[in-house]
Amino acid sequence: MTREDNLLIRQIAEGNELAFKMLYDHYSPKVYNTLISYTKNAEDAEELLQDVFVTVFNTAQSFRSDSTVSTWIYRISVNKSLDFLRKKNSSKRFGIFASLYKRDSAEIKYESVDFVHPGVKMENKEDAKILFSVIDELSEKQKTVFILTQIEDLSQQEVADILQTTRKAVESLLQRAKANLKISLEKHFPERGNSSKNTSQ
């Protein structure tokens, strides 16, 4: 759809609202799935979705055809998601020690995320919750590469284009992400595998 996308972007740059609606209708489900992989909250994902497409509309004139429209939209989505997480994590730092432990107990509090990704089909919903909770433990780059390749099913080259890096770098990040996830998941499911050595971030 590259040729059609480029035409729509040119029309959007001229203020064509119908073209904008067509682009939104085509890409919003994919963008939403990406956003909710980061936010794990429908309301936050919806808000970010609007933010992404407001940015698309407002910056259509600056779009350069040296990348595809799809790549450009995914890049905006990833950047918005990471900004959201940074702000969210920053706001949580105040009082974190008070909330880390259960009241009147030395036991560390663990709360599984009450979230199931709409694009991920797993028979055991609790497994899905744990999977996304450990994805959160990955570094930003590993998290992004894992989400885009394993959940959104983009190719490594597509992800490399989005992140403006090499396919080899994406492959390396994905390998480290999988290794780190394996270690974390084995803590939750020790019966499913043997413990592994720590992997560098």
C-alpha positions in Angstrom: 0.0 0.0 0.0 3.1 2.2 -0.2 2.0 4.2 -3.3 -1.5 4.7 -1.9 -0.1 5.7 1.5 2.2 8.3 -0.1 -0.8 9.8 -1.9 -2.8 9.9 1.3 0.0 11.7 3.1 0.3 14.3 0.4 -3.4 14.9 0.6 -3.3 15.0 4.4 -0.5 17.6 4.2 -3.0 19.7 2.2 -5.6 19.3 4.9 -7.7 16.6 3.3 -9.7 15.1 6.2 -11.1 12.2 4.1 -7.6 11.1 3.3 -6.7 11.3 7.0 -9.7 9.1 7.9 -8.7 6.5 5.3 -5.2 6.4 6.7 -6.5 6.3 10.3 -8.9 3.4 9.5 -6.1 1.4 7.9 -3.4 1.8 10.5 -5.2 2.5 13.8 -5.9 -1.2 14.7 -2.1 -2.0 14.2 -1.0 1.1 16.1 -3.4 0.4 18.9 -2.1 -3.1 19.4 1.5 -1.7 19.5 0.5 1.0 22.0 -1.4 -1.4 24.3 1.7 -3.7 24.4 3.5 -0.9 26.1 0.7 0.6 28.2 -1.2 -2.5 29.1 -4.2 -0.2 29.7 -6.9 0.4 27.1 -7.6 4.0 28.2 -4.0 5.0 28.0 -3.6 3.2 24.6 -6.7 5.0 23.2 -5.3 8.4 24.4 -1.9 7.7 22.8 -3.6 6.5 19.7 -5.2 9.9 19.3 -1.9 11.6 20.1 -0.1 9.5 17.4 -2.5 10.4 14.7 -2.7 14.1 15.7 1.1 14.0 15.2 0.7 12.3 11.8 -1.8 14.9 10.7 0.2 17.9 12.0 3.6 16.7 10.6 2.4 15.2 7.3 4.1 18.0 5.4 7.5 17.0 6.8 7.2 13.4 5.8 10.0 12.3 3.7 9.5 9.4 1.3 13.0 7.9 2.0 11.0 5.7 4.5 7.6 4.1 4.1 4.5 5.6 5.7 4.1 2.5 7.8 7.6 2.8 9.1 7.1 6.5 9.9 3.8 5.8 11.8 5.3 2.9 13.8 8.3 5.1 14.7 5.9 7.8 16.0 4.0 5.1 17.9 7.1 3.7 19.6 8.5 7.1 20.5 5.1 8.1 22.0 5.0 4.8 24.0 8.5 5.1 25.4 7.8 8.7 26.4 4.7 7.6 28.1 6.5 4.9 30.1 9.3 7.3 31.1 6.8 9.8 32.5 4.8 7.0 34.2 7.9 5.5 35.8 9.1 9.0 36.9 5.8 9.8 38.6 6.0 6.5 40.5 9.4 7.1 42.0 8.0 9.3 44.8 6.9 7.1 47.6 8.0 3.9 45.9 9.5 2.4 49.1 6.2 2.8 50.9 4.3 1.0 48.2 6.9 -1.7 47.5 6.1 -3.7 50.6 2.7 -5.0 51.9 1.6 -3.2 55.0 2.8 -4.8 58.3 4.9 -7.3 56.3 8.4 -7.6 55.0 7.1 -9.5 52.0 7.6 -7.8 48.7 4.4 -7.0 46.9 3.8 -8.6 43.6 0.8 -7.6 41.5 0.1 -9.3 38.2 -1.0 -7.0 35.5 -4.8 -7.2 34.9 -4.4 -7.2 31.2 -4.7 -9.4 28.2 -3.4 -8.2 24.9 -6.2 -8.2 22.2 -3.9 -9.6 19.6 -2.3 -12.3 21.7 -4.2 -15.6 21.9 -3.1 -17.6 24.9 -5.3 -20.3 26.5 -4.1 -19.4 29.9 -4.7 -15.7 30.5 -2.6 -15.7 33.6 0.4 -16.7 31.5 -0.3 -13.7 29.2 -0.3 -11.4 32.2 3.0 -12.7 33.5 4.5 -12.6 30.0 3.7 -8.9 29.7 4.9 -8.2 33.2 8.3 -9.6 32.5 8.5 -7.8 29.1 8.4 -4.7 31.2 11.6 -5.7 32.8 13.5 -5.5 29.5 15.5 -2.5 28.4 13.7 -0.1 26.1 15.4 -1.4 23.0 14.9 -5.0 23.8 11.3 -4.4 24.7 10.6 -2.6 21.5 12.3 -5.2 19.3 10.5 -8.0 21.1 7.1 -6.3 20.8 7.4 -5.4 17.2 8.8 -8.7 16.0 7.1 -11.3 18.2 3.8 -9.6 19.0 3.2 -7.3 16.0 4.9 -9.8 13.7 7.0 -7.3 11.8 10.2 -8.5 10.1 13.6 -7.7 11.6 14.3 -5.4 8.6 11.1 -3.5 9.2 12.0 -3.1 12.8 15.5 -2.0 11.8 14.0 0.7 9.6 11.6 1.9 12.4 14.5 2.1 14.9 16.9 3.5 12.3 19.4 0.8 13.0 20.7 -2.4 11.3 19.0 -5.7 10.9 22.0 -7.3 12.7 21.5 -5.0 15.7 17.8 -5.9 15.8 18.7 -9.7 15.7 21.1 -9.2 18.5 18.6 -7.3 20.6 15.9 -9.9 20.0 18.3 -12.7 21.1 19.1 -10.9 24.3 15.5 -10.1 24.9 14.5 -13.8 24.5 17.3 -14.9 26.8 16.3 -12.4 29.5 12.6 -13.3 29.2 13.5 -17.0 29.6 15.4 -16.3 32.8 12.5 -14.2 34.2 9.8 -16.7 33.1 11.7 -19.6 34.7 11.3 -17.8 38.0 7.5 -17.9 37.6 7.5 -21.4 36.1 10.5 -23.3 37.5 9.0 -26.6 36.4 9.1 -25.6 32.7 12.8 -25.3 32.4 16.2 -25.2 33.9 17.6 -22.0 35.4 20.0 -20.1 33.1 22.9 -17.9 33.6 22.3 -14.1 33.6 22.4 -12.4 30.3 23.8 -8.9 29.8 21.4 -6.1 29.2 
